Amino acid sequence: MKSSFLFLSILMVCGLVQGYVVMFEDLPLTQQYIIGNSFSSDGVEITCTTYDPGATAFAIVQADGDAGGTGNEIWLNNISLDFAFPIDPLYGLSLQYGEYGGDVIFEINGDLHGAAGFSALHGTMVGGVMVTVVDIGDKGAIFATGPISSFSIGGNELAIDNIIACIPEPATLALLGLGALVLLRRKK
């Protein structure tokens, strides 16, 4: 319930701006991707890259709700996904996630950060972009605010969904940041 409210709040703010919403609904369930595969979802090109060399690596489309959304999501197992949005730069990005084991990586503008969980990235700058994490147990949401030219995410036993990339004017960007702060305050 909380994660659905979180997604709707993000979508309402980004509904005020231009952008992309990648929900993976256009991908067939159980479709599997391996390192080197590229595919497109919701108009965004996505490439599978190495996360843990030598490990069995794949991404699979599922509808288990592990990321806290509804419908399709992507389950990552020892793999990273590089997102090539058609607009460069973006000025904000958010996503829902579910982490169930192992490390995660988060890369913006070529600046790679690895952690035992996304909550460790809360309040950090990654590639010159402020990262805010709202952690709700195994699930949560990430907000990245600032100019984004490249974005990658990876992990093992990690589900992601509802990636929203915004191209707002400065006033709307401020609203996005304010929305993240309000959600953080509600969490406490």
RODO-2510 file (C-alpha; in nm, 4 decimals, decimal comma):
residues 188
     n   res          X          Y          Z
     1     m     0,0000     0,0000     0,0000
     2     k     0,2760     0,2466     0,0991
     3     s     0,4776     0,1672    -0,2140
     4     s     0,1717     0,2168    -0,4364
     5     f     0,1180     0,5592    -0,2773
     6     l     0,4849     0,6348    -0,3356
     7     f     0,4617     0,5474    -0,7067
     8     l     0,1450     0,7515    -0,7535
     9     s     0,3083     1,0523    -0,5847
    10     i     0,6090     1,0289    -0,8152
    11     l     0,3878     0,9908    -1,1205
    12     m     0,1726     1,2907    -1,0254
    13     v     0,4782     1,5171    -0,9968
    14     c     0,6296     1,3871    -1,3202
    15     g     0,2913     1,4175    -1,4874
    16     l     0,3540     1,7917    -1,4742
    17     v     0,6635     1,7577    -1,6921
    18     q     0,7911     1,5857    -2,0025
    19     g     0,9674     1,2588    -1,9505
    20     y     0,9720     0,8843    -1,9829
    21     v     0,8058     0,6172    -1,7729
    22     v     0,9526     0,2684    -1,8123
    23     m     0,7107     0,0151    -1,6650
    24     f     0,8149    -0,2933    -1,8703
    25     e     0,4509    -0,3659    -1,9591
    26     d     0,5451    -0,3972    -2,3279
    27     l     0,7804    -0,6918    -2,2580
    28     p     0,6574    -1,0535    -2,2550
    29     l     0,6474    -1,2256    -1,9165
    30     t     0,9344    -1,4701    -1,8555
    31     q     1,1454    -1,3088    -2,1316
    32     q     1,5072    -1,3545    -2,0251
    33     y     1,8056    -1,1372    -2,1178
    34     i     2,1772    -1,2062    -2,0698
    35     i     2,4957    -0,9982    -2,0812
    36     g     2,5303    -0,8348    -2,4212
    37     n     2,1554    -0,8350    -2,4994
    38     s     1,9833    -0,5076    -2,5806
    39     f     1,6109    -0,4474    -2,5780
    40     s     1,3701    -0,1568    -2,5770
    41     s     1,0910    -0,0863    -2,3313
    42     d     0,8592     0,2147    -2,3412
    43     g     1,0850     0,3859    -2,5973
    44     v     1,4057     0,3488    -2,3961
    45     e     1,6994     0,1334    -2,5122
    46     i     1,8334    -0,0958    -2,2368
    47     t     2,1585    -0,2974    -2,2523
    48     c     2,2589    -0,5837    -2,0211
    49     t     2,6141    -0,5516    -1,8883
    50     t     2,8454    -0,7312    -1,6479
    51     y     2,7753    -0,6962    -1,2786
    52     d     2,9657    -0,9929    -1,1341
    53     p     3,2089    -1,1503    -1,3845
    54     g     3,1952    -1,5285    -1,3811
    55     a     2,8556    -1,5510    -1,2100
    56     t     2,5403    -1,6757    -1,3794
    57     a     2,3873    -1,3511    -1,4991
    58     f     2,0403    -1,2783    -1,6354
    59     a     1,7479    -1,0382    -1,6197
    60     i     1,3952    -1,1737    -1,6466
    61     v     1,0556    -1,0104    -1,6875
    62     q     0,8175    -1,1102    -1,4088
    63     a     0,4973    -0,9895    -1,2475
    64     d     0,5587    -1,0886    -0,8845
    65     g     0,5354    -0,7418    -0,7251
    66     d     0,8851    -0,7760    -0,5774
    67     a     0,9655    -0,4110    -0,6579
    68     g     0,6408    -0,2905    -0,5031
    69     g     0,4705    -0,1978    -0,8286
    70     t     0,1993    -0,3692    -1,0275
    71     g     0,2246    -0,5532    -1,3569
    72     n     0,5610    -0,6351    -1,5120
    73     e     0,8961    -0,5683    -1,3490
    74     i     1,2542    -0,6764    -1,4178
    75     w     1,4331    -0,9208    -1,1855
    76     l     1,8137    -0,8835    -1,1948
    77     n     2,0469    -1,1672    -1,1055
    78     n     2,4169    -1,0677    -1,1177
    79     i     2,3570    -0,8262    -1,4051
    80     s     2,3359    -0,4518    -1,4690
    81     l     2,1024    -0,2635    -1,6989
    82     d     2,2257     0,0481    -1,8810
    83     f     1,9426     0,2832    -1,9798
    84     a     1,9844     0,5067    -2,2879
    85     f     1,7100     0,7674    -2,2640
    86     p     1,6456     0,9549    -2,5903
    87     i     1,6883     1,2944    -2,4182
    88     d     2,0224     1,4051    -2,2735
    89     p     2,0440     1,5278    -2,0088
    90     l     1,7550     1,4282    -1,7884
    91     y     1,6981     1,6366    -1,4771
    92     g     1,5591     1,3792    -1,2429
    93     l     1,4966     1,0079    -1,2162
    94     s     1,3093     0,7815    -0,9788
    95     l     1,2356     0,4109    -0,9553
    96     q     1,0893     0,1466    -0,7303
    97     y     1,3015    -0,1459    -0,6162
    98     g     1,2975    -0,4619    -0,4097
    99     e     1,6298    -0,5989    -0,2852
   100     y     1,6486    -0,9550    -0,1596
   101     g     2,0193    -1,0403    -0,1297
   102     g     2,3673    -0,9436    -0,2388
   103     d     2,5124    -0,6090    -0,3314
   104     v     2,3640    -0,3428    -0,5557
   105     i     2,5272    -0,0952    -0,7909
   106     f     2,4042     0,2445    -0,8982
   107     e     2,5792     0,4476    -1,1653
   108     i     2,5009     0,8002    -1,2798
   109     n     2,7142     1,0004    -1,5239
   110     g     2,9891     0,7368    -1,5099
   111     d     3,0185     0,7504    -1,1281
   112     l     2,9713     0,3946    -0,9990
   113     h     2,8659     0,3281    -0,6394
   114     g     2,8300    -0,0194    -0,4931
   115     a     2,6636    -0,0930    -0,1600
   116     a     2,5101    -0,3705     0,0462
   117     g     2,1748    -0,1971    -0,0113
   118     f     2,0343     0,1196    -0,1637
   119     s     1,9698     0,2761     0,1785
   120     a     2,3498     0,3214     0,2093
   121     l     2,3301     0,5650    -0,0851
   122     h     2,0741     0,7923     0,0824
   123     g     2,1951     1,1522     0,0914
   124     t     2,4996     1,0909    -0,1289
   125     m     2,6055     1,2567    -0,4509
   126     v     2,6464     1,0122    -0,7403
   127     g     2,7824     1,1645    -1,0599
   128     g     2,6956     1,5133    -0,9375
   129     v     2,3349     1,4102    -0,8670
   130     m     2,1725     1,4026    -0,5204
   131     v     2,0355     1,0569    -0,4342
   132     t     1,7449     1,0185    -0,1917
   133     v     1,6301     0,6707    -0,0887
   134     v     1,2973     0,5921     0,0756
   135     d     1,3411     0,2455     0,2244
   136     i     1,0319     0,0445     0,3226
   137     g     1,1770    -0,2874     0,4388
   138     d     1,2941    -0,4919     0,1378
   139     k     1,1256    -0,2434    -0,0975
   140     g     1,1727     0,1233    -0,1581
   141     a     1,2178     0,4070    -0,4024
   142     i     1,5153     0,6020    -0,5271
   143     f     1,5038     0,9676    -0,6329
   144     a     1,8021     1,1144    -0,8209
   145     t     1,7842     1,4915    -0,8655
   146     g     2,0172     1,6732    -1,1033
   147     p     2,1450     1,6488    -1,4616
   148     i     2,1718     1,2848    -1,5730
   149     s     2,3462     1,1878    -1,8976
   150     s     2,3899     0,8168    -1,8226
   151     f     2,2222     0,5742    -1,5815
   152     s     2,2847     0,2117    -1,4874
   153     i     2,1559    -0,0110    -1,2067
   154     g     2,2442    -0,3668    -1,1118
   155     g     2,2524    -0,6314    -0,8464
   156     n     2,1640    -0,9837    -0,7629
   157     e     1,8219    -1,0743    -0,6335
   158     l     1,7044    -0,7234    -0,7236
   159     a     1,3696    -0,6227    -0,8756
   160     i     1,3141    -0,2828    -1,0402
   161     d     1,0027    -0,1163    -1,1802
   162     n     0,8410     0,2165    -1,2659
   163     i     1,1478     0,4090    -1,3749
   164     i     1,0483     0,7702    -1,4249
   165     a     1,2900     1,0039    -1,6013
   166     c     1,1874     1,3688    -1,5898
   167     i     1,2813     1,6615    -1,8098
   168     p     1,1372     1,9456    -1,6007
   169     e     1,1949     2,3170    -1,5842
   170     p     1,3625     2,4325    -1,2561
   171     a     1,0350     2,5015    -1,0692
   172     t     0,9066     2,1497    -1,1275
   173     l     1,2447     2,0052    -1,0300
   174     a     1,2092     2,1854    -0,6956
   175     l     0,8651     2,0246    -0,6520
   176     l     1,0160     1,6813    -0,7210
   177     g     1,2773     1,7375    -0,4496
   178     l     1,0141     1,8694    -0,2088
   179     g     0,7997     1,5615    -0,2740
   180     a     1,0932     1,3355    -0,1845
   181     l     1,1464     1,5260     0,1433
   182     v     0,7779     1,4990     0,2360
   183     l     0,7819     1,1235     0,1726
   184     l     1,0955     1,0869     0,3856
   185     r     0,9333     1,2821     0,6696
   186     r     0,6213     1,0587     0,6520
   187     k     0,8439     0,7497     0,6818
   188     k     0,9817     0,8538     1,0241
***
